[in-house]
């Protein structure tokens, strides 16, 4: 697991670094932790390699929100935890899908619990599922699946990086739903099972996915589906403390 700490207060950043490494060492977690004092010091080729990033918001010339956006453009699955002294910045964190918002004054109480939650999220993101495709056993990361589509008795996997031959298998979406619901998938209508981690907008009759694709939602079950999505998002996404 690769962890980034970016804060222009190097003493504070080093304190975060030392506590994270101590926790990882005591709990058998394999991790490398990199500290930078500004976004400008981070080589662009490293941005997609971070699994968890602790970012100070109030940095110059590039602030933490901008850096978070750049990281997510390079790697959407990076887990962002903002560090700041200013709680008024909280609402802006939603725009870059922050996982947690940590006031620096609460470092002693919150750093390790938030890091533990981030590690669990990391493990969830890295989960894979096995399929038999064209007679071969294939492992596909859950995070790579945008949604699963059913057409009669054929199920198609729509991935974040489409291949020339779209993965498909013979199964029912009902059976797939039982397997994928615990992994964060939502049956938005009879033909679509959607990875909620890739939902960017949930409107009355549509959802918009991370690749910009729009899928229709069951109007009859919209209220129930929106509640399920909101509950999932509340458990897995952004918290302020």
C-alpha positions in Angstrom: 0.0 0.0 0.0 1.4 3.4 -1.0 0.5 6.4 1.1 1.1 10.1 0.4 1.3 12.9 3.0 1.4 16.3 1.5 1.5 19.2 4.0 3.6 22.4 4.0 4.1 22.0 7.7 6.8 19.4 7.6 6.9 18.9 11.3 3.2 18.0 11.3 3.6 15.8 8.2 6.4 14.0 9.8 4.3 13.4 12.9 1.6 11.8 10.7 4.2 9.8 8.9 5.7 8.4 12.1 2.3 7.4 13.6 1.2 5.7 10.4 4.4 3.7 10.1 4.3 2.7 13.8 0.7 1.5 13.4 1.4 -0.4 10.2 4.5 -2.0 11.9 2.4 -3.1 14.9 -0.4 -4.5 12.8 1.5 -6.2 10.0 0.4 -3.8 7.3 2.9 -3.5 4.4 3.0 0.2 3.4 5.4 2.8 2.1 4.7 6.4 3.2 6.0 9.4 1.2 6.0 12.9 2.5 6.0 16.1 0.3 5.7 19.7 1.4 3.9 20.9 -1.7 2.0 19.5 -4.7 4.7 20.9 -7.1 7.3 18.5 -5.6 5.3 15.4 -6.5 6.3 14.0 -9.9 3.2 13.6 -12.1 4.0 10.0 -12.9 3.5 9.2 -9.2 0.0 10.5 -8.9 -1.8 7.3 -10.1 0.3 5.1 -7.8 -1.0 6.3 -4.4 -3.6 4.2 -2.6 -4.3 6.6 0.3 -3.4 10.4 0.4 -3.4 12.7 3.4 -3.6 16.2 2.0 -3.4 19.6 3.7 -6.0 21.9 2.2 -4.4 25.3 2.8 -1.3 25.0 0.7 0.1 27.4 -2.0 0.3 27.8 -4.9 -1.6 24.5 -5.4 -4.1 23.8 -2.6 -5.2 20.4 -1.4 -8.5 20.4 -3.3 -6.7 20.9 -6.6 -4.1 18.2 -5.7 -7.0 15.8 -4.8 -8.6 16.5 -8.2 -5.3 15.9 -10.0 -4.9 12.6 -8.1 -8.4 11.4 -8.8 -8.0 12.3 -12.5 -4.9 10.0 -12.5 -6.3 7.3 -10.2 -10.1 7.5 -9.2 -9.7 4.9 -6.5 -7.2 6.8 -4.4 -8.7 7.4 -0.9 -8.4 11.1 0.1 -8.2 12.3 3.7 -8.0 16.0 4.1 -6.0 17.6 6.9 -6.8 21.2 7.9 -7.3 23.7 10.7 -10.4 25.2 9.0 -13.7 23.3 9.3 -15.4 25.9 6.9 -13.7 24.1 4.0 -15.7 20.9 4.7 -18.4 21.3 2.1 -15.9 21.6 -0.7 -14.6 18.1 0.0 -17.6 16.6 -1.6 -16.5 17.7 -5.0 -13.4 15.5 -4.9 -15.1 12.7 -3.1 -13.1 12.9 0.1 -13.2 9.9 2.3 -12.6 11.8 5.6 -11.9 15.3 6.8 -9.5 15.5 9.7 -9.1 18.6 11.9 -5.4 18.9 12.8 -6.4 19.7 16.4 -7.9 16.2 16.6 -4.9 14.3 15.2 -4.4 12.3 18.4 -8.0 11.1 18.5 -8.8 10.6 14.9 -5.7 9.8 12.8 -5.6 6.1 13.5 -9.4 5.4 13.4 -9.6 7.2 10.1 -6.6 5.4 8.8 -8.1 2.0 9.8 -11.3 2.9 8.0 -9.2 3.9 4.9 -7.4 0.5 5.0 -10.7 -1.3 5.1 -11.8 0.8 2.1 -8.6 0.0 0.3 -9.1 -3.7 0.9 -12.7 -3.5 -0.4 -11.6 -1.6 -3.5 -8.9 -4.2 -4.2 -11.3 -7.2 -4.0 -11.5 -9.3 -7.1 -14.1 -11.7 -8.4 -13.5 -14.8 -10.5 -15.3 -15.6 -13.7 -15.0 -18.3 -16.2 -14.7 -16.5 -19.5 -14.1 -18.4 -22.8 -13.2 -21.4 -20.8 -10.6 -19.7 -18.7 -10.7 -18.6 -15.0 -10.3 -14.8 -14.9 -10.0 -12.5 -11.9 -11.4 -9.1 -12.3 -11.0 -6.3 -9.7 -14.4 -5.2 -8.4 -13.4 -1.6 -8.8 -12.9 -2.2 -12.6 -16.6 -3.1 -13.0 -18.9 -0.2 -13.9 -22.0 -2.3 -14.2 -23.4 -5.7 -15.2 -26.0 -5.9 -17.9 -28.4 -8.8 -18.5 -29.8 -9.6 -22.0 -32.0 -12.7 -21.8 -29.7 -15.3 -20.2 -26.4 -13.6 -21.1 -24.7 -11.3 -18.7 -22.2 -8.6 -20.0 -19.6 -7.0 -17.8 -19.0 -3.3 -18.6 -15.5 -2.4 -17.4 -13.7 0.9 -16.7 -11.2 0.0 -19.4 -13.2 -1.7 -22.1 -11.4 -4.4 -24.1 -12.0 -5.4 -27.7 -13.9 -8.5 -26.6 -16.4 -7.6 -23.9 -16.6 -10.1 -21.1 -19.8 -12.1 -21.0 -21.1 -15.2 -19.4 -24.3 -17.2 -19.2 -26.1 -16.5 -16.0 -29.1 -14.7 -14.5 -28.9 -11.2 -13.1 -30.8 -12.5 -10.0 -28.0 -14.9 -9.2 -25.4 -12.2 -9.9 -27.2 -9.8 -7.6 -26.9 -12.1 -4.6 -23.2 -12.3 -5.1 -22.5 -8.6 -5.9 -24.9 -6.8 -3.5 -22.4 -7.2 -0.5 -19.7 -5.8 -2.8 -21.6 -2.5 -3.2 -23.7 -3.2 -6.3 -27.3 -1.9 -6.7 -30.0 -3.3 -9.0 -31.3 -0.1 -10.5 -33.7 -1.9 -12.8 -34.3 -5.4 -14.2 -31.3 -5.3 -16.7 -28.7 -3.3 -14.7 -26.6 -4.1 -11.6 -24.4 -1.0 -11.0 -21.3 -0.6 -9.0 -22.3 2.3 -6.6 -18.6 3.4 -6.3 -19.0 4.6 -9.9 -22.2 6.5 -9.6 -21.6 10.2 -9.9 -25.3 11.4 -10.1 -28.5 9.7 -9.0 -31.4 11.5 -10.5 -35.1 10.6 -10.8 -34.9 8.3 -13.8 -31.2 8.0 -14.4 -27.8 7.4 -12.9 -24.6 8.9 -14.4 -21.5 6.8 -14.1 -17.8 7.8 -13.7 -17.2 7.4 -17.4 -20.1 9.7 -18.2 -22.5 6.9 -19.3 -26.1 7.3 -18.3 -28.4 4.4 -17.3 -32.1 4.4 -16.7 -33.5 3.7 -13.2 -36.7 2.0 -12.3 -39.2 4.8 -11.7 -41.4 2.4 -9.6 -38.6 1.7 -7.2 -36.7 5.0 -7.4 -37.4 6.1 -3.8 -36.2 2.8 -2.3 -33.1 2.7 -4.6 -32.1 6.2 -3.8 -32.4 5.5 -0.1 -30.2 2.4 -0.5 -27.6 4.4 -2.4 -27.6 7.2 0.1 -27.2 4.7 3.0 -24.3 3.0 1.2 -22.7 6.4 0.4 -23.0 7.5 4.0 -21.3 4.4 5.3 -18.4 4.4 2.8 -17.8 8.0 1.9 -17.0 11.3 3.5 -17.3 12.1 7.2 -16.4 15.3 9.1 -14.9 15.3 12.6 
